[in-house]
Amino acid sequence: MEGTLRKYAYLGRFFAGNEIKILLCILLLRYDFRIEPGTTLPEHLEFESSVNLPPYSKLQAEGAGRRLMW
């Protein structure tokens, strides 16, 4: 048997990808994301056509009686 099973290899890869998308949708619908109060807005990182926050910036998520901190 070779190392792969061709089109039958990794049967759960699409399921796993869809689960991650569902989790992201739930987080975006249930929580309000913003930069932590009292911090200055960091400079944006530009890469090709996207503009991103630096990975070290602190985010705060709040919603429906729950509070998350990153």
N, CA, C and O of each residue as an XYZ file, in Angstrom:
280
protein
N       0.851     -1.182      0.000
C       0.000      0.000      0.000
C       0.894      1.242      0.000
O       1.872      1.307      0.745
N       0.570      2.183     -0.802
C       1.330      3.420     -0.866
C       0.980      4.311      0.316
O       0.145      3.953      1.146
N       1.617      5.467      0.391
C       1.426      6.362      1.530
C       0.058      7.020      1.594
O      -0.357      7.442      2.674
N      -0.651      7.122      0.492
C      -1.970      7.767      0.500
C      -3.009      6.847     -0.121
O      -2.680      5.854     -0.770
N      -4.232      7.191      0.089
C      -5.329      6.430     -0.501
C      -6.029      7.244     -1.584
O      -7.209      7.039     -1.870
N      -5.288      8.165     -2.176
C      -5.797      9.024     -3.247
C      -6.979      9.865     -2.772
O      -6.842     10.607     -1.800
N      -8.108      9.775     -3.414
C      -9.230     10.653     -3.078
C      -9.882     10.293     -1.748
O     -10.684     11.075     -1.238
N      -9.564      9.132     -1.170
C     -10.172      8.736      0.100
C      -9.305      9.096      1.310
O      -9.665      8.769      2.440
N      -8.191      9.751      1.095
C      -7.312     10.126      2.199
C      -7.916     11.290      2.980
O      -8.525     12.190      2.401
N      -7.743     11.263      4.287
C      -8.173     12.343      5.176
C      -9.656     12.664      4.995
O     -10.010     13.778      4.609
N     -10.498     11.714      5.266
C     -11.934     11.887      5.043
C     -12.534     13.003      5.897
O     -13.514     13.625      5.487
N     -11.973     13.267      7.062
C     -12.553     14.264      7.950
C     -12.063     15.678      7.734
O     -12.418     16.566      8.510
N     -11.261     15.926      6.710
C     -10.688     17.262      6.546
C     -11.748     18.310      6.238
O     -11.637     19.441      6.711
N     -12.761     17.974      5.470
C     -13.812     18.940      5.164
C     -14.702     19.159      6.381
O     -15.148     20.278      6.634
N     -14.958     18.105      7.126
C     -15.745     18.223      8.348
C     -15.033     19.131      9.345
O     -15.663     20.003      9.944
N     -13.740     18.940      9.530
C     -12.972     19.757     10.470
C     -12.962     21.220     10.034
O     -13.102     22.116     10.866
N     -12.799     21.463      8.753
C     -12.819     22.839      8.254
C     -14.158     23.512      8.481
O     -14.207     24.685      8.849
N     -15.247     22.784      8.265
C     -16.583     23.342      8.488
C     -16.849     23.584      9.965
O     -17.527     24.551     10.313
N     -16.333     22.730     10.843
C     -16.497     22.938     12.284
C     -15.807     24.225     12.733
O     -16.345     24.961     13.561
N     -14.638     24.495     12.200
C     -13.919     25.723     12.543
C     -14.691     26.943     12.053
O     -14.761     27.950     12.758
N     -15.267     26.871     10.862
C     -16.065     27.979     10.338
C     -17.299     28.222     11.197
O     -17.662     29.373     11.442
N     -17.946     27.160     11.655
C     -19.125     27.296     12.517
C     -18.740     27.943     13.838
O     -19.454     28.817     14.329
N     -17.617     27.523     14.423
C     -17.153     28.114     15.674
C     -16.876     29.606     15.506
O     -17.242     30.403     16.370
N     -16.241     29.988     14.416
C     -15.967     31.396     14.151
C     -17.260     32.188     14.006
O     -17.354     33.302     14.521
N     -18.254     31.642     13.322
C     -19.551     32.312     13.170
C     -20.232     32.500     14.518
O     -20.790     33.564     14.784
N     -20.195     31.488     15.366
C     -20.810     31.590     16.693
C     -20.128     32.676     17.511
O     -20.801     33.471     18.167
N     -18.801     32.717     17.480
C     -18.080     33.748     18.228
C     -18.431     35.146     17.726
O     -18.630     36.059     18.527
N     -18.509     35.321     16.409
C     -18.813     36.642     15.855
C     -20.247     37.073     16.138
O     -20.511     38.265     16.292
N     -21.173     36.128     16.209
C     -22.568     36.473     16.477
C     -22.838     36.743     17.957
O     -23.667     37.593     18.283
N     -22.162     36.044     18.849
C     -22.459     36.146     20.277
C     -21.650     37.203     21.014
O     -22.074     37.660     22.075
N     -20.508     37.602     20.489
C     -19.624     38.503     21.220
C     -19.348     39.770     20.430
O     -19.386     39.786     19.200
N     -19.069     40.832     21.178
C     -18.663     42.115     20.633
C     -17.154     42.216     20.814
O     -16.688     42.229     21.954
N     -16.385     42.288     19.763
C     -14.931     42.348     19.865
C     -14.467     43.790     19.729
O     -14.952     44.536     18.879
N     -13.516     44.174     20.584
C     -12.917     45.509     20.517
C     -11.542     45.468     21.173
O     -11.198     44.520     21.879
N     -10.771     46.509     20.926
C      -9.465     46.623     21.561
C      -9.690     47.009     23.017
O     -10.592     47.788     23.323
N      -8.879     46.472     23.907
C      -9.033     46.707     25.335
C      -9.016     48.207     25.638
O      -8.149     48.923     25.138
N      -9.978     48.703     26.467
C     -10.024     50.130     26.792
C      -8.741     50.592     27.485
O      -8.121     49.841     28.239
N      -8.361     51.827     27.219
C      -7.172     52.390     27.835
C      -5.898     52.144     27.053
O      -4.838     52.639     27.436
N      -5.974     51.404     25.987
C      -4.790     51.173     25.160
C      -4.903     52.002     23.891
O      -5.996     52.259     23.388
N      -3.766     52.406     23.397
C      -3.769     53.175     22.155
C      -3.888     52.212     20.980
O      -3.476     51.055     21.056
N      -4.443     52.701     19.929
C      -4.624     51.879     18.737
C      -3.259     51.618     18.102
O      -2.578     52.563     17.703
N      -2.853     50.361     18.004
C      -1.545     50.065     17.407
C      -1.551     50.318     15.903
O      -2.601     50.366     15.262
N      -0.365     50.474     15.371
C      -0.259     50.665     13.925
C      -0.694     49.389     13.211
O      -0.491     48.278     13.701
N      -1.287     49.578     12.062
C      -1.739     48.427     11.281
C      -0.572     47.803     10.533
O       0.359     48.491     10.114
N      -0.641     46.515     10.376
C       0.324     45.802      9.551
C      -0.307     45.581      8.185
O      -1.405     45.033      8.085
N       0.373     45.998      7.152
C      -0.159     45.823      5.805
C       0.600     44.711      5.102
O       1.831     44.689      5.092
N      -0.147     43.796      4.519
C       0.446     42.702      3.750
C      -0.388     42.514      2.505
O      -1.565     42.161      2.583
N       0.210     42.747      1.371
C      -0.476     42.706      0.090
C      -1.722     43.581      0.159
O      -1.587     44.799      0.275
N      -2.923     43.022      0.092
C      -4.128     43.849      0.084
C      -4.873     43.808      1.412
O      -5.971     44.358      1.504
N      -4.315     43.175      2.446
C      -5.015     43.085      3.732
C      -4.335     43.959      4.779
O      -3.120     44.153      4.751
N      -5.131     44.479      5.693
C      -4.642     45.289      6.804
C      -5.007     44.558      8.088
O      -6.177     44.247      8.309
N      -4.023     44.281      8.937
C      -4.233     43.485     10.138
C      -3.720     44.205     11.372
O      -2.831     45.052     11.286
N      -4.291     43.859     12.527
C      -3.747     44.319     13.795
C      -2.533     43.474     14.149
O      -2.464     42.303     13.774
N      -1.576     44.051     14.863
C      -0.433     43.243     15.297
C      -0.892     42.106     16.206
O      -1.877     42.269     16.925
N      -0.221     40.980     16.198
C      -0.658     39.831     16.996
C      -0.560     40.060     18.493
O      -1.191     39.324     19.253
N       0.194     41.036     18.949
C       0.355     41.288     20.377
C      -0.667     42.280     20.926
O      -0.653     42.551     22.126
N      -1.546     42.826     20.102
C      -2.555     43.756     20.599
C      -3.604     42.997     21.408
O      -3.958     41.868     21.069
N      -4.098     43.621     22.476
C      -5.045     42.960     23.373
C      -6.472     43.213     22.915
O      -6.857     44.349     22.638
N      -7.252     42.137     22.839
C      -8.649     42.220     22.446
C      -9.535     41.910     23.639
O      -9.152     41.176     24.549
N     -10.721     42.484     23.611
C     -11.713     42.213     24.638
C     -12.993     41.804     23.927
O     -13.397     42.428     22.945
N     -13.625     40.756     24.430
C     -14.883     40.282     23.855
C     -15.921     40.253     24.957
O     -15.670     39.737     26.046
N     -17.094     40.809     24.671
C     -18.139     40.868     25.681
C     -19.485     40.640     25.013
O     -19.721     41.092     23.892
N     -20.358     39.937     25.710
C     -21.683     39.728     25.169
C     -22.505     38.757     25.979
O     -21.984     37.758     26.474
N     -23.781     39.041     26.119
C     -24.764     38.158     26.763
C     -24.321     37.694     28.145
O     -24.444     36.513     28.469
N     -23.810     38.607     28.959
C     -23.425     38.263     30.320
C     -22.111     37.516     30.423
O     -21.724     37.107     31.518
N     -21.425     37.329     29.327
C     -20.139     36.630     29.326
C     -19.050     37.623     28.959
O     -19.289     38.591     28.237
N     -17.853     37.371     29.465
C     -16.746     38.254     29.150
C     -15.494     37.423     28.888
O     -15.134     36.571     29.701
N     -14.848     37.659     27.790
C     -13.617     36.960     27.431
C     -12.494     37.968     27.311
O     -12.715     39.098     26.875
N     -11.299     37.575     27.691
C     -10.122     38.439     27.549
C      -9.028     37.647     26.850
O      -8.785     36.489     27.189
N      -8.359     38.269     25.868
C      -7.209     37.641     25.213
C      -6.020     38.525     25.362
O      -4.937     38.190     24.883
